[in-house]
Amino acid sequence: QENLSFSRRDKGGVLRYMSIESRPTPTVNDTIFMPFYFTTNRGYALKFSTENMVASNLKAYLQDAFTGTETEVPLSGSEMVYPFTVTADANSKALTRMRVVFRPSTITNTPDLFATKDISIYPNPVVKGEGINLQFRNNGAGRYTVQVYDMLGVKVHNAILVHPGGNGVQRVQLPKGLSSGTYFVELTDQKGQTGKQKVVVQ
């Protein structure tokens, strides 16, 4: 059975593996090592959720040594899902594959589009086979892209909305065959600003 842990050396230099850990708020150059075990050749996903970390003036990045990629982990309280694949390549199963590093925040945290433009989603939860509504409040005219992702980070729906300006409601019909579960709705405006909201399909 698959297993994910945190690892760090104790004061005696012994490497310890933990399923839960209490530590001070991260500081510059802190690293969280995340070895995982007993994986099989298939797709997986890591989900990150943070609270009360915006004031730390740090940015967090997930580093995947197998793919050589680096993905920012939001510290604003929003969730992030990182899909990855384990293959026959031994490096994809390496215990040192995943880690999170912290660096100083050199730019202001990007505000979430839903908050800055006062846009909300309803109903939430939504009935399977139905759609969601995006409520715009006193917004300028613009074109928006709506993308819906499942918990593995797979895009399951894409739509374009044109808001004429002011107050209004734009409806997005979800796919009729969409399974019950948790999804993420990502909204992007014409300037490339984004926002993400969790939606539950019942």
Backbone as ProteinMPNN parsed JSONL, in Angstrom:
{"seq_chain_A": "QENLSFSRRDKGGVLRYMSIESRPTPTVNDTIFMPFYFTTNRGYALKFSTENMVASNLKAYLQDAFTGTETEVPLSGSEMVYPFTVTADANSKALTRMRVVFRPSTITNTPDLFATKDISIYPNPVVKGEGINLQFRNNGAGRYTVQVYDMLGVKVHNAILVHPGGNGVQRVQLPKGLSSGTYFVELTDQKGQTGKQKVVVQ", "coords_chain_A": {"N_chain_A": [[0.837, -1.191, 0.0], [0.49, 2.256, -0.823], [2.448, 4.897, 0.616], [3.024, 7.977, 2.181], [5.319, 10.28, 3.573], [6.937, 12.576, 5.898], [10.312, 13.609, 6.149], [13.131, 14.083, 8.252], [16.222, 14.903, 9.889], [17.021, 14.09, 13.251], [18.288, 15.595, 16.322], [20.438, 13.991, 16.86], [21.313, 13.244, 14.407], [19.998, 11.178, 13.178], [17.942, 9.924, 10.63], [14.556, 10.501, 10.448], [11.251, 9.311, 9.798], [8.048, 10.563, 9.335], [4.495, 10.641, 9.764], [3.01, 12.759, 10.55], [3.818, 16.049, 11.569], [5.005, 18.509, 13.821], [6.143, 21.741, 13.62], [7.994, 24.878, 13.732], [6.8, 27.946, 12.141], [7.628, 28.043, 8.692], [10.829, 29.202, 7.508], [13.123, 31.238, 5.572], [14.746, 29.31, 3.113], [14.055, 26.889, 4.291], [13.207, 23.412, 3.978], [10.928, 20.894, 3.031], [10.951, 17.534, 3.015], [9.561, 14.86, 1.183], [9.257, 11.76, 1.052], [7.909, 8.916, -0.717], [6.386, 5.671, -0.763], [6.117, 2.247, -2.012], [4.773, 2.557, -4.437], [2.924, 2.091, -7.496], [3.0, 1.588, -11.075], [1.43, 4.08, -12.239], [-0.933, 6.873, -12.341], [-0.813, 9.553, -9.953], [-1.687, 11.992, -7.389], [-0.812, 14.89, -5.574], [-2.195, 16.781, -2.975], [-2.279, 20.052, -1.773], [-2.896, 22.113, 0.988], [-3.104, 25.131, 2.698], [-2.909, 27.247, 5.626], [-3.086, 30.432, 7.197], [-0.529, 31.46, 6.415], [0.226, 33.495, 4.775], [1.268, 35.84, 5.84], [3.901, 35.292, 6.284], [5.667, 36.158, 4.384], [6.86, 34.562, 2.463], [7.482, 32.345, -0.297], [6.408, 29.217, -1.526], [7.584, 26.245, -3.104], [6.977, 23.346, -4.953], [9.183, 20.882, -5.781], [9.911, 18.637, -8.296], [11.961, 16.138, -8.753], [12.177, 14.152, -10.681], [10.804, 14.976, -13.025], [11.99, 17.387, -13.273], [10.74, 19.782, -12.753], [9.265, 22.739, -11.27], [6.812, 23.859, -9.121], [4.695, 26.368, -7.968], [3.419, 26.471, -4.678], [0.473, 27.568, -3.392], [0.171, 29.863, -0.688], [-1.967, 31.107, 0.3], [-4.21, 29.979, 1.357], [-5.806, 28.721, -0.482], [-6.391, 25.646, -2.306], [-4.102, 23.368, -3.88], [-3.536, 21.103, -6.47], [-1.34, 18.62, -7.487], [-0.719, 16.684, -10.12], [0.98, 13.616, -10.887], [3.077, 11.072, -12.373], [4.001, 7.698, -11.919], [6.375, 5.574, -13.287], [7.96, 2.862, -15.114], [10.539, 3.624, -14.831], [13.095, 3.779, -12.523], [13.823, 6.141, -11.272], [11.489, 7.575, -11.059], [10.319, 6.57, -8.842], [11.907, 7.281, -6.785], [12.88, 8.033, -3.424], [13.647, 10.58, -2.942], [12.339, 12.169, -4.714], [10.244, 14.163, -4.423], [9.965, 17.388, -2.957], [9.413, 20.296, -0.897], [10.349, 23.612, -1.104], [11.229, 26.717, 0.486], [11.259, 30.189, -0.187], [12.232, 33.696, -0.112], [9.571, 36.031, -0.55], [9.487, 37.898, -3.312], [7.763, 39.411, -4.681], [4.521, 40.92, -4.524], [1.886, 38.985, -3.169], [-0.286, 37.426, -5.471], [-3.535, 38.553, -5.889], [-6.597, 36.734, -5.475], [-8.799, 36.229, -8.166], [-11.57, 35.923, -7.814], [-11.98, 37.184, -5.39], [-10.945, 39.816, -5.721], [-12.554, 40.889, -7.722], [-15.037, 40.507, -6.775], [-16.633, 38.172, -7.342], [-18.772, 35.413, -7.283], [-19.673, 31.92, -6.793], [-22.516, 29.946, -7.3], [-25.174, 27.435, -7.297], [-23.574, 25.824, -4.497], [-22.957, 23.117, -2.695], [-23.52, 21.606, -5.981], [-26.102, 20.101, -7.884], [-25.698, 16.959, -9.414], [-25.283, 16.858, -12.924], [-26.405, 19.309, -13.355], [-25.854, 22.902, -13.557], [-23.533, 25.613, -12.79], [-23.665, 28.951, -11.436], [-22.158, 32.068, -12.053], [-21.844, 34.85, -10.215], [-21.585, 38.168, -10.935], [-20.561, 41.26, -9.618], [-20.928, 44.547, -10.039], [-18.912, 44.773, -12.068], [-16.576, 45.497, -14.707], [-17.012, 45.258, -18.302], [-16.063, 42.243, -19.947], [-14.112, 39.377, -21.063], [-14.075, 36.019, -20.07], [-12.379, 33.019, -19.15], [-13.402, 29.835, -18.209], [-12.396, 27.051, -16.461], [-12.672, 23.703, -15.463], [-11.495, 21.44, -13.094], [-10.69, 18.122, -11.965], [-9.947, 16.313, -8.878], [-7.502, 15.199, -9.428], [-6.28, 16.959, -11.008], [-7.03, 16.92, -13.646], [-8.414, 18.368, -16.493], [-11.831, 18.803, -16.921], [-13.776, 20.278, -18.07], [-14.434, 23.146, -20.118], [-15.07, 26.551, -20.703], [-16.216, 29.647, -22.197], [-16.931, 32.891, -21.13], [-18.736, 35.909, -21.631], [-18.94, 38.859, -20.147], [-21.166, 41.516, -19.947], [-20.838, 43.746, -18.376], [-21.258, 45.579, -15.267], [-23.717, 44.437, -12.891], [-24.546, 40.992, -12.881], [-25.406, 37.608, -13.941], [-23.758, 34.745, -14.967], [-24.141, 31.667, -16.523], [-22.8, 28.387, -16.262], [-22.921, 25.383, -17.744], [-22.383, 22.259, -16.446], [-20.747, 19.183, -17.462], [-22.982, 16.564, -18.303], [-22.353, 13.939, -17.633], [-20.65, 14.144, -15.505], [-19.045, 12.953, -12.64], [-20.054, 12.53, -9.184], [-18.431, 14.446, -6.659], [-15.474, 16.34, -5.653], [-14.445, 19.339, -7.17], [-12.449, 21.811, -8.943], [-12.928, 25.102, -9.855], [-11.552, 27.199, -12.134], [-11.033, 30.519, -12.874], [-10.254, 32.858, -15.379], [-9.277, 36.064, -16.42], [-9.148, 38.591, -19.087], [-6.695, 39.767, -18.75], [-5.106, 37.845, -17.769], [-5.242, 37.349, -15.076], [-6.085, 35.204, -12.383], [-8.352, 33.057, -10.577], [-9.453, 30.68, -8.125], [-11.888, 28.332, -7.164], [-13.392, 25.962, -4.98], [-15.699, 23.438, -5.808], [-18.423, 21.367, -5.066], [-19.872, 18.494, -6.371], [-22.873, 16.896, -6.108]], "CA_chain_A": [[0.0, 0.0, 0.0], [1.262, 3.477, -0.938], [2.654, 5.603, 1.865], [3.717, 9.257, 2.042], [5.765, 10.738, 4.894], [7.904, 13.665, 5.963], [11.571, 13.101, 6.708], [14.142, 15.043, 8.696], [17.171, 14.325, 10.84], [16.89, 14.594, 14.612], [19.5, 16.235, 16.842], [21.527, 13.02, 16.818], [21.666, 12.969, 13.023], [19.257, 10.023, 12.672], [16.856, 10.289, 9.732], [13.261, 10.056, 10.939], [10.132, 9.399, 8.867], [6.867, 10.889, 10.125], [3.239, 10.849, 9.043], [2.554, 14.085, 10.955], [4.945, 16.729, 12.202], [4.809, 19.859, 14.332], [7.378, 22.511, 13.509], [7.724, 26.318, 13.67], [6.491, 28.492, 10.821], [8.812, 27.949, 7.825], [11.661, 30.376, 7.276], [13.851, 31.211, 4.3], [15.602, 28.145, 2.82], [13.528, 25.644, 4.855], [12.815, 22.403, 2.989], [10.14, 19.762, 3.502], [11.201, 16.354, 2.184], [8.349, 14.036, 1.171], [9.429, 10.454, 0.403], [6.727, 8.058, -0.792], [6.785, 4.266, -0.871], [5.208, 1.205, -2.485], [3.953, 3.035, -5.54], [2.826, 1.261, -8.69], [3.115, 2.371, -12.303], [0.145, 4.71, -12.563], [-1.013, 8.279, -11.997], [-1.108, 9.954, -8.575], [-1.8, 13.437, -7.223], [-0.587, 15.453, -4.249], [-3.036, 17.942, -2.724], [-1.725, 20.936, -0.759], [-3.819, 23.097, 1.554], [-2.375, 25.896, 3.704], [-3.674, 28.211, 6.412], [-2.378, 31.429, 8.012], [0.888, 31.51, 6.051], [0.475, 34.623, 3.877], [2.057, 36.862, 6.529], [5.282, 34.843, 6.439], [6.472, 36.78, 3.32], [7.595, 33.513, 1.771], [6.835, 31.58, -1.362], [6.72, 27.792, -1.438], [7.643, 25.607, -4.42], [7.126, 21.898, -5.018], [10.182, 20.476, -6.761], [9.808, 17.245, -8.734], [13.287, 15.829, -9.3], [12.067, 13.253, -11.828], [10.435, 15.753, -14.216], [12.793, 18.594, -13.321], [9.855, 20.94, -12.735], [9.037, 23.43, -10.011], [5.453, 24.383, -9.134], [4.431, 27.155, -6.765], [2.357, 26.023, -3.777], [-0.108, 28.796, -2.843], [0.13, 29.972, 0.764], [-3.086, 32.004, 0.58], [-5.352, 29.229, 1.87], [-6.422, 27.955, -1.561], [-5.818, 24.315, -2.483], [-3.393, 23.099, -5.121], [-3.399, 19.679, -6.764], [-0.223, 18.357, -8.395], [-0.746, 15.319, -10.651], [2.25, 13.091, -11.361], [2.992, 9.685, -12.827], [5.075, 6.76, -11.612], [6.579, 4.715, -14.446], [8.937, 1.788, -14.905], [11.828, 4.262, -14.537], [13.343, 3.748, -11.072], [13.912, 7.507, -10.759], [10.15, 8.084, -10.765], [9.953, 6.021, -7.536], [12.946, 7.657, -5.82], [12.386, 8.653, -2.196], [14.031, 11.989, -2.955], [11.73, 12.82, -5.867], [9.429, 15.332, -4.095], [10.258, 18.213, -1.795], [8.91, 21.671, -0.946], [11.346, 24.573, -0.629], [10.7, 28.048, 0.778], [12.129, 31.298, -0.562], [11.616, 35.001, 0.172], [8.613, 36.528, -1.527], [10.048, 39.125, -3.888], [6.663, 40.166, -5.262], [3.301, 40.873, -3.739], [1.04, 37.844, -3.474], [-1.304, 37.72, -6.468], [-4.877, 38.398, -5.326], [-7.486, 35.809, -6.157], [-9.718, 36.97, -9.022], [-12.91, 35.903, -7.239], [-12.031, 38.157, -4.3], [-10.691, 41.188, -6.177], [-13.656, 41.363, -8.568], [-16.291, 40.192, -6.092], [-17.355, 37.18, -8.146], [-19.065, 34.237, -6.469], [-20.264, 30.774, -7.482], [-23.64, 29.288, -6.633], [-25.177, 26.831, -5.968], [-22.404, 25.026, -4.121], [-22.827, 22.08, -3.719], [-24.38, 21.632, -7.151], [-26.672, 18.797, -8.204], [-25.09, 16.285, -10.561], [-25.982, 17.06, -14.184], [-26.852, 20.69, -13.454], [-24.803, 23.864, -13.835], [-23.223, 26.602, -11.759], [-23.835, 30.344, -11.81], [-21.148, 33.009, -11.597], [-22.461, 36.136, -9.907], [-20.697, 39.316, -11.08], [-21.088, 42.425, -8.917], [-20.326, 45.833, -10.416], [-17.68, 44.508, -12.814], [-16.52, 45.996, -16.063], [-17.218, 44.263, -19.353], [-14.851, 41.462, -20.201], [-14.211, 37.983, -21.496], [-13.497, 35.154, -19.047], [-12.261, 31.591, -19.409], [-13.735, 28.999, -17.055], [-11.909, 25.691, -16.598], [-13.035, 22.874, -14.318], [-10.531, 20.36, -12.906], [-10.995, 17.184, -10.895], [-8.966, 16.296, -7.803], [-6.216, 14.764, -9.972], [-5.765, 18.012, -11.863], [-7.442, 16.68, -15.031], [-9.45, 19.299, -16.92], [-13.031, 18.078, -17.331], [-14.706, 21.173, -18.772], [-13.883, 24.445, -20.486], [-16.119, 27.43, -21.224], [-15.892, 31.06, -22.358], [-18.019, 33.774, -20.729], [-18.595, 37.316, -21.98], [-19.742, 39.651, -19.217], [-21.404, 42.826, -20.565], [-20.539, 44.82, -17.448], [-22.226, 45.793, -14.207], [-24.143, 43.238, -12.163], [-25.134, 39.981, -13.748], [-25.153, 36.192, -13.663], [-23.387, 33.934, -16.126], [-24.323, 30.249, -16.182], [-21.914, 27.399, -16.875], [-23.498, 24.043, -17.657], [-21.371, 21.222, -16.263], [-21.037, 17.978, -18.252], [-24.036, 15.715, -17.74], [-21.776, 12.71, -17.1], [-19.659, 14.428, -14.466], [-19.279, 12.152, -11.436], [-20.126, 13.236, -7.909], [-17.116, 14.621, -6.06], [-14.961, 17.69, -5.489], [-13.793, 19.882, -8.357], [-11.948, 23.171, -8.807], [-13.29, 25.994, -10.952], [-10.528, 28.229, -12.32], [-11.521, 31.627, -13.692], [-9.162, 33.689, -15.885], [-9.784, 37.2, -17.187], [-8.394, 38.93, -20.295], [-5.345, 40.193, -18.37], [-4.374, 36.69, -17.265], [-5.46, 37.17, -13.651], [-6.845, 33.985, -12.156], [-8.918, 32.738, -9.267], [-9.863, 29.282, -8.071], [-12.871, 28.019, -6.135], [-13.756, 24.545, -4.878], [-17.116, 23.166, -6.018], [-18.788, 19.977, -4.801], [-20.984, 17.961, -7.167], [-23.558, 15.841, -5.33]], "C_chain_A": [[0.879, 1.251, 0.0], [1.336, 4.196, 0.406], [3.46, 6.866, 1.595], [4.104, 9.737, 3.435], [6.569, 12.013, 4.747], [9.184, 13.086, 6.554], [12.46, 14.262, 7.125], [15.033, 14.363, 9.717], [16.971, 14.944, 12.217], [18.228, 15.171, 15.082], [20.7, 15.292, 16.838], [21.948, 12.643, 15.415], [20.954, 11.781, 12.423], [18.087, 10.5, 11.816], [15.555, 9.674, 10.223], [12.198, 10.255, 9.864], [8.853, 9.552, 9.684], [5.644, 11.059, 9.242], [2.624, 12.197, 9.386], [3.683, 14.744, 11.728], [4.526, 18.114, 12.665], [6.149, 20.583, 14.257], [7.02, 23.99, 13.464], [7.341, 26.738, 12.249], [7.742, 28.471, 9.949], [9.537, 29.286, 7.694], [12.395, 30.209, 5.95], [14.782, 29.999, 4.247], [15.193, 26.879, 3.581], [13.118, 24.706, 3.723], [12.008, 21.307, 3.672], [10.36, 18.602, 2.532], [10.019, 15.404, 2.309], [8.579, 12.714, 0.432], [8.117, 9.677, 0.355], [7.166, 6.656, -1.198], [5.693, 3.431, -1.525], [4.266, 1.693, -3.584], [3.934, 2.012, -6.672], [2.861, 2.16, -9.917], [1.752, 2.901, -12.722], [0.189, 6.18, -12.156], [-1.376, 8.5, -10.539], [-1.328, 11.47, -8.554], [-1.529, 13.8, -5.776], [-1.482, 16.678, -4.095], [-2.463, 18.743, -1.561], [-2.796, 21.926, -0.313], [-3.107, 23.804, 2.7], [-3.309, 26.855, 4.435], [-2.713, 29.149, 7.142], [-0.883, 31.502, 7.696], [1.228, 32.701, 5.159], [1.405, 35.634, 4.525], [3.53, 36.489, 6.675], [6.228, 35.468, 5.409], [7.379, 35.769, 2.627], [6.797, 33.017, 0.581], [7.292, 30.133, -1.231], [6.66, 27.178, -2.831], [7.806, 24.099, -4.257], [8.107, 21.569, -6.13], [10.052, 18.982, -7.026], [11.122, 16.899, -9.44], [13.213, 14.947, -10.539], [11.745, 14.03, -13.105], [11.278, 17.007, -14.36], [11.973, 19.864, -13.283], [9.718, 21.502, -11.329], [7.674, 24.116, -10.09], [5.191, 25.141, -7.845], [3.261, 26.566, -5.985], [1.748, 27.263, -3.142], [-0.172, 28.752, -1.321], [-1.051, 30.826, 1.227], [-4.295, 31.3, 1.18], [-6.08, 28.441, 0.8], [-5.7, 26.62, -1.729], [-5.131, 24.198, -3.837], [-3.236, 21.6, -5.281], [-2.296, 19.5, -7.801], [-0.292, 16.914, -8.875], [0.628, 14.874, -11.115], [2.091, 11.606, -11.671], [4.22, 8.907, -12.373], [5.167, 5.768, -12.765], [7.551, 3.584, -14.088], [10.324, 2.344, -14.595], [12.007, 4.33, -13.021], [13.404, 5.15, -10.477], [12.544, 8.094, -10.418], [9.658, 7.601, -9.407], [10.928, 6.448, -6.438], [12.351, 8.368, -4.612], [12.69, 10.143, -2.147], [13.346, 12.768, -4.078], [11.043, 14.137, -5.496], [9.948, 16.07, -2.863], [9.656, 19.603, -2.009], [9.978, 22.579, -0.361], [10.679, 25.931, -0.44], [11.738, 29.1, 0.428], [11.456, 32.614, -0.197], [10.648, 35.388, -0.932], [9.117, 37.866, -2.05], [8.979, 39.98, -4.55], [5.448, 40.029, -4.37], [2.472, 39.661, -4.14], [-0.067, 38.24, -4.44], [-2.701, 37.509, -5.887], [-5.707, 37.416, -6.141], [-8.548, 36.598, -6.91], [-11.134, 37.006, -8.453], [-13.054, 36.98, -6.161], [-11.9, 39.588, -4.817], [-11.839, 41.744, -7.008], [-15.023, 41.015, -8.003], [-17.187, 39.317, -6.969], [-17.569, 35.947, -7.28], [-19.732, 33.159, -7.309], [-21.418, 30.224, -6.648], [-24.419, 28.474, -7.669], [-23.897, 26.032, -5.737], [-22.668, 24.416, -2.747], [-23.848, 22.255, -4.859], [-24.865, 20.209, -7.436], [-26.022, 18.231, -9.463], [-25.934, 16.473, -11.815], [-26.495, 18.471, -14.389], [-25.659, 21.604, -13.73], [-24.56, 24.779, -12.659], [-23.438, 27.997, -12.324], [-22.69, 31.168, -11.247], [-21.808, 34.37, -11.441], [-21.417, 37.243, -9.977], [-21.345, 40.529, -10.414], [-20.277, 43.666, -9.302], [-18.967, 45.649, -11.085], [-17.744, 45.138, -14.197], [-16.732, 44.876, -17.073], [-15.918, 43.51, -19.602], [-15.16, 40.033, -20.585], [-13.458, 37.116, -20.487], [-13.447, 33.708, -19.544], [-12.541, 30.835, -18.122], [-13.247, 27.584, -17.338], [-12.199, 24.925, -15.31], [-12.098, 21.678, -14.271], [-11.017, 19.417, -11.813], [-9.855, 17.178, -9.886], [-7.588, 15.829, -8.261], [-5.602, 15.812, -10.892], [-6.106, 17.845, -13.326], [-8.574, 17.647, -15.384], [-10.641, 18.531, -17.476], [-14.016, 18.973, -18.072], [-14.024, 22.506, -19.027], [-15.008, 25.284, -21.086], [-15.595, 28.856, -21.318], [-17.13, 31.881, -21.982], [-17.71, 35.188, -21.192], [-19.536, 38.105, -21.079], [-19.922, 41.051, -19.795], [-21.085, 44.009, -19.664], [-21.627, 44.99, -16.405], [-22.507, 44.531, -13.416], [-24.765, 42.249, -13.125], [-24.732, 38.584, -13.348], [-24.842, 35.497, -14.968], [-23.462, 32.465, -15.721], [-23.339, 29.378, -16.953], [-22.527, 26.027, -16.657], [-22.368, 23.021, -17.52], [-21.731, 19.995, -17.099], [-22.049, 17.075, -17.553], [-23.456, 14.458, -17.095], [-20.76, 12.922, -16.009], [-20.007, 13.678, -13.178], [-19.4, 13.043, -10.205], [-18.726, 13.329, -7.314], [-16.736, 16.087, -5.962], [-14.185, 18.114, -6.727], [-13.298, 21.298, -8.054], [-12.31, 23.955, -10.06], [-12.254, 27.111, -11.016], [-11.036, 29.267, -13.308], [-10.346, 32.51, -14.092], [-9.736, 34.833, -16.707], [-8.852, 37.516, -18.354], [-6.961, 39.347, -19.993], [-4.504, 39.035, -17.834], [-4.476, 36.493, -15.769], [-6.367, 35.981, -13.427], [-7.401, 33.919, -10.738], [-9.416, 31.309, -9.288], [-10.815, 29.079, -6.898], [-13.184, 26.52, -6.168], [-15.271, 24.41, -5.01], [-17.365, 21.668, -5.791], [-19.994, 19.604, -5.645], [-21.595, 16.806, -6.398], [-24.265, 14.846, -6.239]], "O_chain_A": [[1.878, 1.318, 0.716], [0.419, 4.118, 1.223], [4.456, 6.835, 0.871], [3.317, 9.62, 4.375], [6.849, 12.473, 3.64], [9.133, 12.168, 7.373], [12.534, 15.285, 6.445], [14.648, 13.369, 10.332], [16.778, 16.153, 12.348], [19.188, 15.224, 14.313], [21.846, 15.741, 16.814], [22.841, 11.814, 15.238], [21.246, 11.394, 11.291], [17.328, 11.377, 12.229], [15.466, 8.458, 10.394], [12.23, 11.232, 9.116], [8.599, 8.778, 10.607], [5.736, 11.555, 8.119], [1.817, 12.729, 8.623], [4.419, 14.077, 12.455], [3.778, 18.808, 11.976], [7.159, 20.098, 14.767], [5.871, 24.336, 13.189], [7.532, 25.991, 11.289], [8.817, 28.844, 10.418], [8.927, 30.353, 7.763], [12.297, 29.171, 5.295], [15.502, 29.704, 5.2], [15.914, 25.883, 3.525], [12.731, 25.153, 2.644], [12.361, 20.849, 4.759], [9.992, 18.689, 1.36], [9.526, 15.166, 3.411], [8.135, 12.567, -0.706], [7.305, 9.766, 1.277], [8.175, 6.475, -1.879], [4.529, 3.825, -1.591], [3.106, 1.286, -3.647], [4.828, 1.172, -6.78], [2.759, 3.38, -9.791], [1.018, 2.25, -13.465], [1.214, 6.673, -11.686], [-2.148, 7.738, -9.957], [-1.174, 12.143, -9.573], [-1.963, 13.102, -4.859], [-1.527, 17.526, -4.987], [-2.193, 18.193, -0.494], [-3.51, 22.501, -1.134], [-2.561, 23.145, 3.585], [-4.365, 27.225, 3.921], [-1.669, 28.727, 7.639], [-0.061, 31.594, 8.608], [2.394, 32.9, 4.817], [2.243, 36.227, 3.846], [4.324, 37.303, 7.147], [7.446, 35.335, 5.529], [8.51, 36.078, 2.253], [5.592, 33.246, 0.477], [8.438, 29.867, -0.867], [5.805, 27.534, -3.641], [8.67, 23.636, -3.512], [7.891, 21.933, -7.286], [10.078, 18.169, -6.102], [11.361, 17.315, -10.574], [14.117, 14.995, -11.374], [12.343, 13.777, -14.151], [11.297, 17.63, -15.422], [12.437, 20.915, -13.724], [10.013, 20.833, -10.339], [7.414, 24.873, -11.026], [5.433, 24.623, -6.755], [2.236, 26.208, -6.565], [2.445, 27.963, -2.408], [-0.526, 27.729, -0.736], [-1.128, 31.219, 2.391], [-5.299, 31.945, 1.483], [-6.894, 27.576, 1.124], [-4.54, 26.48, -1.342], [-5.525, 24.842, -4.809], [-2.849, 20.904, -4.342], [-2.307, 20.138, -8.854], [0.042, 16.003, -8.117], [1.374, 15.673, -11.681], [1.108, 10.973, -11.285], [5.343, 9.407, -12.44], [4.161, 5.188, -13.174], [7.907, 3.386, -12.927], [11.196, 1.603, -14.14], [11.159, 4.88, -12.318], [13.074, 5.337, -9.306], [12.443, 8.999, -9.589], [8.695, 8.146, -8.868], [10.792, 6.026, -5.29], [11.446, 9.192, -4.742], [12.06, 10.885, -1.393], [13.727, 13.902, -4.365], [11.237, 15.137, -6.187], [10.32, 15.456, -1.863], [9.422, 20.03, -3.139], [10.458, 22.347, 0.748], [9.698, 26.257, -1.109], [12.927, 28.94, 0.702], [10.243, 32.653, 0.006], [10.882, 35.104, -2.107], [9.166, 38.85, -1.311], [9.233, 41.121, -4.934], [5.369, 39.113, -3.551], [2.367, 39.345, -5.325], [-0.715, 39.27, -4.256], [-3.023, 36.408, -5.44], [-5.53, 37.292, -7.353], [-9.134, 37.532, -6.362], [-11.828, 38.013, -8.593], [-14.105, 37.607, -6.031], [-12.652, 40.471, -4.404], [-12.073, 42.952, -7.0], [-16.044, 41.202, -8.664], [-18.324, 39.668, -7.287], [-16.641, 35.487, -6.615], [-20.278, 33.427, -8.379], [-21.298, 30.062, -5.434], [-24.333, 28.801, -8.853], [-23.229, 25.621, -6.686], [-22.609, 25.12, -1.738], [-24.865, 22.935, -4.725], [-24.128, 19.241, -7.251], [-25.824, 18.941, -10.448], [-27.148, 16.274, -11.788], [-26.972, 18.805, -15.474], [-24.581, 21.132, -14.092], [-25.277, 24.737, -11.66], [-23.397, 28.2, -13.538], [-22.296, 30.987, -10.095], [-22.272, 34.965, -12.414], [-20.476, 37.266, -9.184], [-22.529, 40.797, -10.617], [-19.109, 43.808, -8.939], [-17.99, 46.296, -10.709], [-18.818, 45.292, -14.779], [-16.642, 43.695, -16.738], [-14.825, 44.063, -19.485], [-16.284, 39.549, -20.458], [-12.337, 37.442, -20.097], [-14.339, 33.241, -20.252], [-11.986, 31.155, -17.07], [-13.636, 26.981, -18.338], [-11.997, 25.437, -14.209], [-11.918, 20.982, -15.27], [-11.668, 19.84, -10.857], [-8.904, 17.947, -10.018], [-6.603, 16.041, -7.555], [-4.544, 15.592, -11.482], [-5.546, 18.541, -14.173], [-9.569, 17.735, -14.666], [-10.495, 17.712, -18.384], [-14.989, 18.48, -18.642], [-13.159, 22.939, -18.266], [-15.804, 24.787, -21.883], [-14.656, 29.233, -20.616], [-18.235, 31.605, -22.451], [-16.559, 35.621, -21.151], [-20.757, 38.038, -21.219], [-18.933, 41.714, -20.106], [-21.062, 45.15, -20.124], [-22.774, 44.598, -16.621], [-21.645, 43.662, -13.285], [-25.439, 42.64, -14.078], [-23.837, 38.389, -12.525], [-25.567, 35.64, -15.953], [-22.91, 32.07, -14.694], [-23.079, 29.602, -18.135], [-22.639, 25.562, -15.523], [-21.498, 22.934, -18.387], [-22.904, 19.789, -17.411], [-21.967, 16.858, -16.344], [-24.007, 13.96, -16.114], [-20.07, 11.981, -15.616], [-21.134, 13.764, -12.689], [-18.906, 14.17, -10.19], [-17.926, 12.402, -7.449], [-17.571, 16.97, -6.161], [-13.378, 17.356, -7.264], [-13.674, 21.901, -7.049], [-12.033, 23.526, -11.18], [-12.099, 27.876, -10.065], [-11.42, 28.941, -14.431], [-9.529, 32.874, -13.247], [-10.575, 34.618, -17.582], [-7.879, 36.798, -18.587], [-6.101, 39.29, -20.872], [-3.337, 39.216, -17.486], [-3.865, 35.571, -15.228], [-7.311, 35.764, -14.186], [-6.965, 34.638, -9.839], [-9.764, 30.782, -10.344], [-10.588, 29.579, -5.797], [-13.233, 25.9, -7.23], [-16.028, 25.167, -4.403], [-16.609, 20.821, -6.268], [-21.009, 20.3, -5.642], [-20.905, 15.84, -6.073], [-24.888, 13.901, -5.755]]}, "name": "protein", "num_of_chains": 1, "seq": "QENLSFSRRDKGGVLRYMSIESRPTPTVNDTIFMPFYFTTNRGYALKFSTENMVASNLKAYLQDAFTGTETEVPLSGSEMVYPFTVTADANSKALTRMRVVFRPSTITNTPDLFATKDISIYPNPVVKGEGINLQFRNNGAGRYTVQVYDMLGVKVHNAILVHPGGNGVQRVQLPKGLSSGTYFVELTDQKGQTGKQKVVVQ"}
